[in-house]
Amino acid sequence: MSRIQLALNVTDLDEAVEFYSKLFDAEPAKRRPGYANFAIADPPLKLVLFEGAEGGSLNHLGVETETGDEVVAAEARLAGRGVETSGVADTVCCYATKTETWITDPDGARWEWYVKTGDAEQLTNQVVGGDQAATCCGPAAAEPVAVGATASAGTAEATGTAEATGCC
């Protein structure tokens, strides 16, 4: 089963975790400095919180799948329909290892189509395979998009397996 991901920038992580725990009657699945995520069963939602100066804004959206094949199929479908993607890559970002591709909508909202393949101990992005430039979901990855507003998406460049700069 796939589920939608909503990643938000928050100014006070403790306060946000308390609020969203009450809102969705769920505790965080993962909690790290400046970061928390919830795996909410009802409604099926992956909620990710990034602590930073720009609270109350959208960090990015996503679709979490169950397999890497689903990520590859989504990227092929999107590219086949003329949607520019980042290409599929294996990455380490946001305390997880993932296979992912990134898409930016016409108003600058960033979408991550991904499968989590494991846990990691780093927030910053590192591309470990594939052909994409590093894109990240941390608070410094792009200018925040206020809910209901638009902004340009930002990416960080990486070569090979080098850690991305300006990310997370």
PyMOL commands that set and color helices and strands:
alter all, ss='L'
color gray80, all
select helices_A, chain A and resi 13-24+68-80
alter helices_A, ss='H'
color red, helices_A
select strands_A, chain A and resi 3-10+30-32+35-40+45-51+57-64+89-93+96-104+110-119+126-130+145-146
alter strands_A, ss='S'
color yellow, strands_A
deselect
rebuild
show_as cartoon
